[in-house]
Amino acid sequence: MLTYFVGLSLFLLCSLTGMKVLITHYSVGKAAQIALAEQYIGIAENIAGQLDKEAYEQFLLTKQDNAHRQEIKTYLEQYRAPMDALFVYILLLDETDISKVMVSALPPHVNDVPIGSPCTVPPAKVIQAKNGLSYYTDIVKGEHDGSYLSVGVPFYSKDGTMLGVLGIDIDAKDLADVSRQVVSSDAFIYGIDVIFAVALLAVVFILNRLYKSRLKRNLKETEEVYLSELEKVMDTIKSSRHDIMNHLHVISGLIDMEMYSDVAEYLKQLKIESQPLDLSLRVKSPILLVLFHSKWELAYSLNIQMSFETDWQEYDRIESFDLVKIYANLLDNALEATAVYSGQQPKNIHVICKSLGKKYVFAVENTALLSPEAQKRLFQRGYTTKKSGKSVRGNGLTIVKNTVEKYQGDIYYHYEQEKVFIQIML
């Protein structure tokens, strides 16, 4: 199981980390693309601002490779070479969605682009430029010059007429270099992310072990309660068997003496006294039904009157073994305290198990003699008024207290006129 958990954890760690690295790499690439594009848009605006508009207008009159075009071409080359751009050019916008190259500054090994050649700027960006807006494209795959990113800035004549768009093409390798630099600078953050993921898995593993340990401890406490309860049931059965044998001897003796009317009266009284407590119509929870029956039987064998005040509820907001912990320990303490009681009050135990609005009310009241010290230390772990050396002694009410705290409930304790009253609200 541990090997499976570790293997699955490593697989998830690698998968999630890999996905995060890919997503981060993509995000960094897009961020670098936007940053680089905005930087070159600023450069294009500067170039367009200092462009000789009159010379360019003169060129547009003929659209021939004349002195005005060469002057503009030289001006563009002054900017292209220092910033190592692929191309710096001027586009013409007409009634179509296809821009035309009019003047371009190119690397020495590239032939000049014919005047009016179609440009690869996407139609959506051409429309954007016609609306007077700057643009930048995604990575464009060129036919002969690899991949590049284009930016464009419209520029105008003195009277406000749009003359064209000044464009710059940037090699995609420059963009990749920027992305690599950003990724390299974030390597420490990636490492922190991996460490965090490993730490998170370690925390999950530790919490899982703690949960299993707590569950095991709870099961052990429940097992102790059940074993203790089983022991009491066996004692009750032995006591009942002893009583039955005594009753049979009496009946046999009466029959031998032919006192049949006395036999009939004795059997009638025996039937009344031996009738078990009928809780089946008042307790819906089968767990509580069995527990209350066994405790009533034990109380009956000890000549203790046990009464119940119950609702027709399953009390399903409380886990069954926690419900058993509460009532088994409360009733055990009540039975043992009442059994040794030597005062003037009747030996009674009253059990309350009801719902009050959104709260559950669990309470037990019994006759008992408690010293001032016992009253103060009743809920302390390990304290007991009994002399038995069993390991579960002295922890019953502490278990009840811990269970109540688990559900953020309240415990009310009162002792008056040789009666102990413990009430729990959950």
N, C-alpha and C positions, 0 to 999 in steps of 0.2 A: 504493500500500500504506500509506503514511504517512497519507494522507487518510482511508482506511478506518479505520485504527487510532484516529486522533483523533476521528472521528465516532462510532465505536462507544464509545470511552471517555467522550465527553461524554454520549451517550445513557445509558450505564450510570450515570454520575455523577448525572445529573438524576433517573433513575428511583430509584436507591437513596437519594439524598438526600430525594426527595419521600416515599418510603415511610417513611424514618426520621422525617421531620417529622410525618407523619400518625400514626405509631405513638406518637411522643413526645407529640403533642397529645392523643391519646386517653388515654395514660397519665397525663398531667398533669390532664386533666379528671376521670378516676376518682380520682386522688389528692386533688384539690381537693374532690370530692364527699364523699369519706370524711372528710376533715379538717373540712369544714363541718358534716357530719352529726354528727360526734362533739362538735363545739363546741356545737351546738344541743341535743344529748342532755344535755349538762351543764347547759345553761340550763333545759331541761324538768325535770330532776331538782330543780333549785333551786326552780322554781315549784311543783312538786308537793309539795315538802317544806314549804312555807309555806302551802299551801292549807288553808282551814278545813274539815277533814274532817267535823265535826259538821254544819255548815251544808249541806254537799253531801249528807250522809246524810238530812237532813231533806227536802231537795229530792227525793231518790229515793223517799221514801215516797209522794209524790203525783205526781211527774213532771209537775208543772204549772209554768207560768211565774209563780212567786210571788216573794216578797221574798228567799228563800234563793237562788233561781236568779239574780236580779238582782245580789245581793251577789257571787256567784261570778263572774258575767259582768264586773262592774266590776273585780274583782281581776285577771282575765285580761287585760282591756284595759290595765291599768297596765303590763303587760309587753309586750303586742303592739306598741303605738305606739312606744315608744323603740327597740325592736330592728327596727322596720319589717318585721315578719313579715306574711305574707298572712293567716293565721289562727292563733289559739291556741284550743284547744278541749279538751273532755273527751269521751271515747268510753265507751260502755257495751259490755261484752262479755257475750254470752249464750251459749246452747247452739249457736248457729249460728256460721259462719265469717265473718259480716258484722257489722262494728262499727256502732254507732248514735251519732250526734252528740247529746249531751245539752245541753251549754252551749258557746257559742262566742263569741269576741271577733273582730269583723269590721271591715274598713275602713268608713268612713262611707257610701260609695256602694253597699255590698252589703247586701241585705236579710237579716234574721236567718234562720238555718236552723231549720226546725221541729224540735221535740223528737222524737228517735227517728228522724231521717232517716238513711238508709244512708250510710255513708262509703266513699270509694274506696280505702281501705287494702287492699292485696292480702290474700287469705285466708291466705297463708303467713305474713305478718307478724302477722295477728290471732292465729294459733296460737302464734307466737313470744311474743306479749304474754301470752297465757293461761298460758304456761309461766313467766311472771315475768321475761321478758327484754326489755330495750330493743330497739328496732328503728329502721332507717331504710330508706326505699324508694329505688328508682331514680327517675329523672325521670318524673313522672306527668303525663299530658296531661289537663287539666280541660276541662269542657264550655264554661265561660264565662270562666274566669279564667286562661287560658294554661297554662303548664307549671310544675310545682313539685316540690319534694322534701319528703317527710314524715318526721318523726321522732316516736317515741312512747315514753313511759316509764310503766310501771304504778305505781299508788300504792295504799296500803292504809289501812284503818281502824286504830284503836288495838288491836283484837283480832286483827289480822293478816289480815282478810278483804280480798280485792282489790275495790276500789270501781270501778276503771276505768283508763283510760289517758289521760294528759295528752299531747296532740299539738300539734305546731307544723308549719305548712306554710311553706316558704321559697321565694320566687320563684326560678325557674330563672335569671332574669337576674342575680341576685346570684352564683349559682354560675358563670355565664359570665364575670362581671367578675373573680372570683377567678382563674379559669383564664387569662384574658387577662393578668392581672398576673403570674402565674407564668411564662407563656410569654414575656412581655416581659423579665422578669428573667433568663430563660435565653437571650436572643437572642445573647449573647456566646458561650455554649456551642455554639449552632447554628452560629455563624460558625466556631468552632474545628473543628467536625465537618466543615464544607465544606472548610476549608483542609486538614484531615487527609486527606480523600478525594482532593483534588487532588494533594497531596503523594504519596499512595500510588500514584496513577496515574503520576505523574512517575517515581517509583522503579521501577515496573514497566517503563515505557518505557526508562529508562536501563539496567536490567538486561537487557532484551531486546537493546538495542544492544550492550552489552558481551558478551553471549553470542554474538551474531552475529560480533562482532569476533574473539572467541577462536576460534570455529569456523573463521573465515576464516584465522586464523593457523595453526591446526592443519592445515587443508587445504593451506596453502602449504608447511608443513614436510613433509607427506606427499608433496606433489607433487615437492619437491626430492629426497626419497628415491627416489621412483619414477623420476624422470629420471636420477638417478645410477645406479640399478639398470639402467635400459634401456641407458645408455651402456656399462655393463660387459658386458651381454649381447651388444651389437653387437660389442664388442671380442673377445668369446669366439668369436662366429661368424666374424669375420675371421681369427682365429688358427686356428680349426678348418679353414677353407677353405684356408689356406696349408699346414697339415699334410697335408690330403688330397691336394693337388697334389704334394707331395713324395713321399707314399706311392705315388701313381699313377706318378710318374716311375721310382721304384725297381722297382715291379712290371713296368712296361713294359720296363725294361732287362733284368730277369731273364728275361722271356719272349723278348726278342730273342736272348739268349744260350742259350735253350733249357734254362734251369736250372729245370725245372718243379717238382722236389721242393722247391727253395728257395722257389719262389713259394708253394707250398702251406703251408710252415712260416711264411713271412712273413705270409700272410693269417690263419693261425691265431693268431699272436701279436698281429696288429693287431686282430683281433676281441676278444681278451681285454682289451687296453688301452683300446679305444674304447668298451667297454660302459658305458653311463651308470649312475650310482648308482640302485639300485632302492629308493626310499623309499615307494613307493605302498602297500606292505603294512604300513608302520610309522608313517605320518603320516596322520591322519584329516582334519586341517584342509587344505583345498585351497590356502589362502593360503600356509601354511608349506610345503606340498609344492612349489609353484612356486618359492618363494623359495629353499628348500634345494637344489633341482635346479639353479637358475641359479648359486648360489654354488659348488656342487660342480663344475659345469662350468668355472667361472672358476678354481677351485683346481687342477683337473686340467690346465688349459692353462698354469698357472704351476708345474707339477711339485710341487704341494703335496698331501700326503695329508690328506683331510678325512673324518672319521668321525662317526657320529651315534649318540646314545643317546636314543631317543624312546619315548613312550607313545602308545597309540591313543586320543588325546584331541582334542577340537575347541578346547579352551581358550576356551569361549564367554563366560567371565566377563570377558575382556579384549576390547575393541573391536579389530576386524581391523586398522585402520590403526595402532593403538598397538602391536599385535603385530609388524607390519611395521617400525615405527620401531625397536623394541628389537633385533630380530634383524638387520635390514639394517645398522644402524650398528655393532653388535657385530662382525658378520662382515666388514664393510668394513674396520674397523680391524685385525681379526685377519689378513685376507688381505694388506693392505698392509704390516703389520709383519713378517709371515712371509716375504713375497716378497723383502724386502730383508735378511732375516736372513743373517748371514755367520759364525755361530758353529759349534760342533761338534755341536749337537743336530740330529736329523732335522726337516725342515720339516713339522710336523703341526699340524692344527687339529681339536680335539675339541668337538663340539656336544652339549649336553645340553638336552633339552626334555621334562620329565616332571612328573607331579603327585605331591605328597607330602602325603597327607591332604587338607586343605582348601586347601593352598597349591600354587601353580605354581612350579616350579624351572626357570629359564632360565639357562644358563651356557655360556661359551665359554672354552676353554683353547687357547693357541697359543704357539709358540716366538717369542721376540722379544728384542732387545737394548734395554734401557731404561736411560737415565742416571738418576742419583739425582734430578735436577731433573724429568725426565719422570715418574718414579714419583710425585712429590709433586703435580704439576700436571695429571695425566692427565684429571681430570674438570672442569677449569676451562674456562669458555667462551672460545673463540678460541685456546686453546693447541693446538699440533700439533707433532709431531716430523717432519712432512713438509715438503717445500719447495714443493709445488704451491700455486698461488695461487687455487684454486677457492673460491668463497664458502662452500660447505658444509664445507670443511676446518676442523678445529678445533672444530666444533660437534656432531659425531656423538655422543660420549659425554655431552655436556651435554644433548642431546635425550633420550638414554636416561635420564639422571638425572631430568629433568623429568617424563618419562612415568611412571617408577617412583613419584615423589612424588605424582603424580595419583592413583594407586591405593593410596597409603600403604604402599608396599612397602619392601623393604630391598635394599641393594647391598653385596656383599662383594667386596673386591679383594685379590689376593695375587700377589706376584711373587717367584719363587725358582727358581734354577738355569736362568735364561734362559727361563722359562715364565711367561706372564701368565694368570691365572685370574680371571675376572669372573663372579660368580654373582648372580642376581636372584631374590628371593622375593616373590611377589605372592599 
